[in-house]
């Protein structure tokens, strides 16, 4: 369906940017009955809502004219929750209103307020900003909104979540009463509907996202990983993907710094985005992604809104988001404007339940699997090398002369091997990763590991021998039910405790817990290091001296043993605990 008739300059801009068919939200706001009305719109991120409200207010700002009047006091005000989103809105409206002669000014935190004041004094048709900075300009008299015709609240639910309610109310109270108010939100909780009821007039409600589950252009994957292999899994996912750019999300600034430095060391062209960076640093990082100097962005949730990279095909959740809405906002950075994208959740064993809950709440059904292996990536590299355009390009005379000189001194096989080495040298090396395999049968094997005591099926343990001499026992709160396995427990213990494999003795894996030995000389250092790191949600503690290193007796027996009673109801002859030397089972009297 083509776009409904809009003003001529906007139609021209849409055609120049290959907008041939409107998205559902764009089509909805252009219905005839929306003309001149306040709108309360529920639309997911990545649905084209910025262009939607740009089109919706065109008739209000332009009327029957093709160009806006000379810039003076702003005619429209767009309020966004973050700097990144405000800057993105600025870019979108700039090309959409380019042929209408619009002057657009951005007012956001982190930028020089005096430079913004200078632009405001010069005149603007549309002002885009964050709540705190806009309120500051209003209070200081730098922003005059007496001629305002339209106010747009973008990502209104996010602004309330971030604590901007007071700033929003201040801004809305300061605007003219006869203005149009367009409120866009991914969700419509009670707080949003209350805000709309208070500040909108007979608002038309549009639910453009109804019936849509997640993002139809996004393929979701859930990747099983061992707790200590987050960085390795990220490396292999980036290496296996052919996306021109990717975003990796972490939950904290520290995690962003750690992962960013790790990827840089491996040779990835990566930038970081977090709240601790200044606006100039963040702008530089975004520009590096847009012009191709960087391929990977490692970011906190500050970047989950407002980043629009046309070639972004991969989103990796290195750490699970806090809620389903954050999951969708993060994932919404890809799969935009009809393009396909992939969203990958890294799921350690200890986070499996949370991942399943998030996915269920978002009504997302991912494909579960392990991270790409090093062998799989090497095979992909071979296929990519064989299909590389450099092998099919037409050779110049200079190329042929160099080729002849090389063949005169080296065999074709040697030159091909050198080409393969050069190709591999430019790529980060893949990592060896372990798939815990959540879906595998977790029943104990019949062949028990050698531990010095056989034990029952419930008390089976696995042992790795390493440390010699005196040792100290430690405990961690995961076991066979968490798919605990020496293959990944051993490197986990080394990393958490800053020890080597030679410092580790027996590792005994039980149903709900794991007990292991550390060389006595390293025990103090181990516990100090192990308790200072908890990013994998596994608790490690030192066991009391003399504590039983076997698992606790079962307490969940479905048939508890009844008290013994003889024929006369006495307890004489009742079974006593095994190992009671003083007790001897009565013998039957011999028959005469």
Number of C-alpha atoms within 10 A of each C-alpha: 8 9 15 14 9 14 18 15 18 21 19 17 18 19 10 12 10 8 15 13 13 20 19 16 23 23 18 18 23 20 11 9 10 16 14 15 19 23 25 24 26 21 23 26 23 20 22 17 25 22 18 19 24 21 22 24 24 17 15 18 19 15 12 11 13 14 18 17 13 12 18 15 20 23 22 24 24 24 27 26 26 23 24 23 24 25 21 19 24 21 13 15 20 20 16 23 24 17 17 22 16 20 21 23 22 24 28 25 18 12 15 11 16 10 11 18 17 11 16 24 15 12 18 20 22 25 25 25 25 25 26 19 18 25 20 16 17 16 14 9 11 17 20 18 19 12 14 21 20 23 24 23 22 24 25 25 21 17 21 17 11 11 11 18 17 12 19 22 15 16 20 16 11 15 18 15 14 10 21 23 26 23 28 24 22 21 18 18 10 9 14 18 13 12 16 20 13 10 17 22 16 12 19 15 13 17 18 21 19 10 7 11 13 23 23 12 16 22 20 21 19 23 22 25 24 28 22 20 22 20 18 20 27 22 22 22 20 23 22 20 16 12 17 15 24 28 32 24 28 22 18 14 19 12 18 23 17 12 24 23 15 16 20 13 11 13 13 20 18 23 26 23 25 21 14 9 13 13 17 11 15 20 14 12 18 20 13 18 22 17 9 13 13 19 21 26 24 26 26 24 19 18 25 23 24 22 20 20 16 15 20 25 23 27 28 25 23 24 21 21 22 12 15 20 17 17 21 23 22 26 29 26 27 31 25 23 14 13 13 17 24 21 26 23 24 26 25 26 22 17 17 15 11 15 21 16 13 20 20 12 12 17 13 18 15 16 11 17 16 20 26 24 19 17 12 14 19 16 12 15 18 15 11 13 16 13 11 11 10 10 10 9 8 9 12 8 9 9 10 11 11 11 13 12 10 13 12 10 9 11 11 12 9 11 15 11 12 12 13 15 11 11 14 15 11 10 13 17 16 22 19 14 21 18 18 22 17 18 10 8 9 14 11 15 10 8 9 17 15 12 16 7 12 13 12 9 15 13 19 25 27 18 19 19 14 16 18 13 8 11 19 20 23 20 18 18 15 22 18 18 15 19 21 22 17 16 13 18 17 16 18 19 22 18 16 22 23 16 20 16 15 13 21 24 22 19 25 25 27 23 21 16 18 25 27 23 25 30 21 18 13 17 20 14 13 23 18 13 15 21 15 10 15 11 11 18 14 18 13 21 15 19 17 10 8 8 8 11 15 16 18 11 8 8 7 7 7 6 6 8 7 6 8 12 12 10 6 7 8 10 12 10 13 12 12 11 8 7 7 8 7 6 12 10 9 7 6 6 6 5 4 3
